[in-house]
């Protein structure tokens, strides 16, 4: 289902929260880079080095990383085999095995610079652009973004270098993700827009992310347009209807919000967020019986859903069921203390 973001919609005494669905995280299936490389579609040579190279690619795609490392290192001994591609695939294998030191050592030799230099932002800021070096910058940038988040200058320099390759989809995507986690949503949007131009395979995911980001920067109109575009491409996309309903609730278009949240539920009867969100909107509309029904469905789907108990407690209280509201508030407290 992806990450769930709680969004405060009303600043009055009863702060209500909706749940949008959005999966924004780093691309770490590095083999996707190999999948977009056509080098193994037709043999380029018949030497032992090429046999190792192509077997290494097959092993890499089967996630036999240690075995693939042996083959790529063997292929490097053949000068007719592309060193940059061997190093790329070696880097992918090392990353999957969480061996960053091996990546540094490998690229130190390949780029003929000390390992210490590869860890300096000024090296990447000042070194001349060479397309094959973007692989190193991307792999190392992603590693630091995941494991050393405080090294912001180095991460920025690595991603900047990687995206000098105008066709490097993964680099633009991870750079955008990095900006998202820095709450620099406008920058993230621009990078995701570039990623969309490069690869339509992940278009639905990118549109869902961008719809969410547009709302975060306050552009609700563009957010709704983005969700509409996603729905036009995938009419059964429950999360798109859910998120569109959330934006409409945010701008107080409650009837339309209820309608789209209902569409989300019709596309996926088990969509907990859809039931919960519609229950919250009904609560805002003072339709307490409808709110109780939807929040009860959310609880049935997720018995430990503390927020659903909490808001159902308000619906019951307002509807005159004080004993029921106490029970729900008590259960919400129990779940929040876990």
Residue pairs with C-beta under 8 A, 6 or more apart in sequence:
1 21
1 239
1 273
2 21
2 22
2 23
2 239
3 22
3 23
3 24
3 25
4 19
4 20
4 21
4 273
5 19
5 20
5 22
5 212
6 17
6 18
6 19
7 17
7 18
7 19
7 20
7 246
7 250
8 15
8 16
8 17
9 16
9 17
9 18
9 249
9 250
10 16
10 284
14 314
16 280
16 283
16 284
16 311
17 280
17 307
18 246
18 249
18 250
18 277
18 280
18 281
19 246
19 273
19 276
19 277
20 212
20 215
20 242
20 243
20 246
20 273
21 208
21 239
21 242
21 243
21 273
22 208
22 209
22 211
22 212
22 239
22 243
23 205
23 208
23 209
24 177
24 180
24 209
24 212
25 177
26 142
26 145
26 146
26 174
26 177
26 178
27 142
27 170
27 173
27 174
27 177
28 95
28 142
28 146
30 91
30 92
30 95
30 96
30 139
30 170
31 60
31 61
31 63
31 92
31 96
32 170
33 88
33 92
33 135
33 170
34 57
34 60
34 61
34 88
34 89
34 92
35 61
36 169
37 85
37 88
39 57
39 82
39 85
40 54
40 57
40 58
43 50
43 54
44 50
45 80
45 81
47 78
47 80
47 81
48 74
48 78
49 74
49 75
49 76
49 77
49 78
49 80
49 81
50 75
50 78
50 80
50 81
52 71
52 72
52 74
52 75
52 78
53 71
53 72
53 75
53 78
53 81
53 85
53 86
55 71
56 68
56 69
56 70
56 71
56 72
56 75
56 86
56 89
57 68
57 89
59 65
59 67
59 68
59 71
60 68
60 89
60 92
60 93
63 96
65 93
65 96
65 97
66 93
66 97
68 89
68 93
69 90
69 93
69 94
72 86
72 89
72 90
72 93
73 86
73 90
75 81
75 86
76 83
76 86
76 87
83 110
84 110
84 132
84 135
87 106
87 107
87 110
87 132
87 135
87 136
88 132
88 135
90 106
91 103
91 106
91 107
91 135
91 136
91 139
92 139
94 100
94 102
94 103
94 106
95 103
95 139
95 142
95 143
100 140
100 143
100 147
103 136
103 139
103 140
103 143
104 115
104 118
104 119
104 140
105 115
107 118
107 133
107 136
107 140
108 114
108 115
108 118
110 136
111 118
111 133
111 136
113 123
117 123
118 136
118 140
119 154
120 154
121 153
121 154
121 156
121 157
122 157
123 157
124 137
124 154
124 157
124 158
124 160
124 161
125 157
125 160
127 133
127 161
129 161
129 164
131 165
133 161
134 161
134 162
134 163
134 164
134 165
134 168
134 171
135 162
137 158
137 159
137 161
137 162
137 171
138 158
138 159
138 162
138 168
138 170
138 171
138 174
140 158
141 155
141 158
141 159
141 161
141 162
141 171
141 174
141 175
141 178
142 174
144 151
144 154
144 155
144 158
145 155
145 159
145 174
145 177
145 178
145 181
148 154
148 155
149 155
149 181
152 182
155 178
159 171
159 174
159 175
159 178
160 175
162 168
162 171
162 175
163 171
163 172
163 175
163 191
165 171
167 198
168 198
169 195
169 198
169 199
172 191
172 192
172 194
172 195
172 198
173 191
173 192
173 195
173 202
173 206
175 191
176 187
176 188
176 189
176 190
176 191
176 192
176 195
177 188
179 185
179 187
179 188
179 191
180 188
180 209
180 213
185 213
185 216
185 217
186 217
188 213
189 210
189 213
189 214
189 217
192 206
192 209
192 210
192 213
193 210
195 202
195 206
196 203
196 206
196 207
196 210
203 233
204 230
204 233
204 234
204 237
207 226
207 227
207 229
207 230
207 233
207 240
208 227
208 230
208 237
208 239
208 240
208 243
210 226
211 223
211 224
211 226
211 227
211 230
211 240
211 243
211 244
211 247
212 223
212 243
214 220
214 222
214 223
214 226
215 223
215 246
215 247
215 250
220 247
220 250
220 251
223 247
224 244
224 247
224 248
227 240
227 241
227 243
227 244
227 247
228 244
230 237
230 240
231 237
231 240
231 241
231 244
234 240
236 267
237 267
238 264
238 265
238 267
238 268
238 271
238 274
239 264
239 271
240 264
241 260
241 261
241 263
241 264
241 267
241 274
242 260
242 261
242 264
242 271
242 273
242 274
242 277
244 260
245 256
245 257
245 258
245 259
245 260
245 261
245 263
245 264
245 274
245 277
245 278
245 281
246 257
246 277
248 254
248 256
248 257
248 260
249 257
249 277
249 280
249 281
249 284
254 281
254 284
254 285
257 281
258 278
258 281
258 282
258 285
261 274
261 277
261 278
261 281
262 278
264 271
264 273
264 274
265 271
265 274
265 275
265 278
268 274
270 301
272 298
272 301
272 302
272 305
275 294
275 295
275 297
275 298
275 301
276 294
276 295
276 298
276 305
276 307
276 308
276 311
278 294
279 290
279 291
279 292
279 293
279 294
279 295
279 297
279 298
279 308
279 311
279 312
279 315
280 291
280 311
282 288
282 290
282 291
282 294
283 291
283 311
283 314
283 315
286 318
288 315
288 316
288 318
288 319
289 319
291 311
291 312
291 315
292 312
292 315
292 316
292 319
295 308
295 309
295 311
295 312
295 315
296 312
298 305
298 308
299 305
299 308
299 309
299 312
302 308
304 335
304 338
305 335
306 331
306 332
306 335
306 336
307 332
309 328
309 329
309 331
309 332
309 335
310 328
310 329
310 332
312 328
313 324
313 325
313 326
313 327
313 328
313 329
313 332
314 325
316 322
316 324
316 325
316 328
317 325
